[in-house]
Amino acid sequence: MEKKGSGCYVSMVMAALILVEASGGQVHALWTTASPDLNGMMVTLSYRGGGVSFYPPNYSIPPDNTRAYPTRDYPTRAYPTRDYPTRAYPTSAYPTSAYPSWTTESPPRGVSVCVRYLMGEQSSSSSIFQLSPSSQAVMRLTTDNQGSYRLNWEKLTYQSVRLDPRIKMWSNVQPDIWTRVCVTVDTLRGVAQLFSDSNMSVRAIIPSKFVWSGEPVVAMSGFDGQVTDLQVWDYPLTYYTILTYMNRWLSGSVLTWSNIGYSLTGSTILELTYERRQKKSASKKSRGRRPQKPRESGKNSVPKILTRAH
């Protein structure tokens, strides 16, 4: 939906980009808690070192407290200790019941990531995103030039499952220029599944139960193309919710495109989406056209009336 006050919207985005500094023709962005509304915006990535990281607006990198200060050893004095006699008191045995230990935290249910992207010429394996790239259990989604996807878990043990969205799931998904992908991981059942536009893959059993406990950061890089509308949930989505995402826009529970922080690195550009550009161009054309007045032969001329001869 087109937002009103596009001038104010673009000004807000430009204000967020003030935090970006240019060096040697490349763009390097600092970590920031700025959270502009990126609806109607896309990020153009480059295979040659262009990347972007997304995170919640309240997320911040912890400060560097690794400075080593000199320490001084102080002499210690040993004091004598005295043993006091202890008295044993009789105790009565009362019946006890074993009660369960309750907790306010619900068990982790999994994770879902949805994104719209466009990719240029693909290699044998192109990375789409990494979830929690600095954690000990980073999750990575890759694709190849045959339209297959692979979900990898790295750093602890290299495990992966192949997900081929070749099964027709829905017939009422509206056409779009973007490739719409949703991947879900159900921790309780130990399965993963991928959806691409109107198709889906089979539910694949993952090698071990993946519990997402890393930082809420999604990193994208390694291909020529654009990404937009990133959404992340901390639970597996239902089929109906995924269908809704394929046809409309939804808000994630952890990351949502309408309120998100970001960091650009390398040759990366934040710009208007193709749809936003098209609407902007159409509005300019409609404003440029003016109705033409009929020509008059004289000041008080009367238009001629054509009559049919009987």
Buried (B, 14 or more C-beta within 10 A) or exposed (E): EEEEEBEEBEEBBEEBBEEBEEEEEBBBBEBBEBBBBBBBBBBBBBBEEBBBBBBBBEBEEEEEEEEEEEEEEEEEEEEEEEEEEEEEEEEEEEEEEEEEEEEEEEEBBBBBBBBBBBBEEBEEEBBBBBBBBEBEBBBBBBBBEEEBBBBBBBEEEEBBBEBBBEEEBBEEBEEEEBBBBBBBBBBEBBBBBBBBBBBBBBEBEBEEBBBBEBBBBBBBBBBBBBBBBBBBBBBBBEEEBBBEBBEEBBEBEBBBBBBBBBBBBBBBBBEBBBBBEEBEEEEEEEEEEEEEEEEEEEEEEEEEEEEEEE
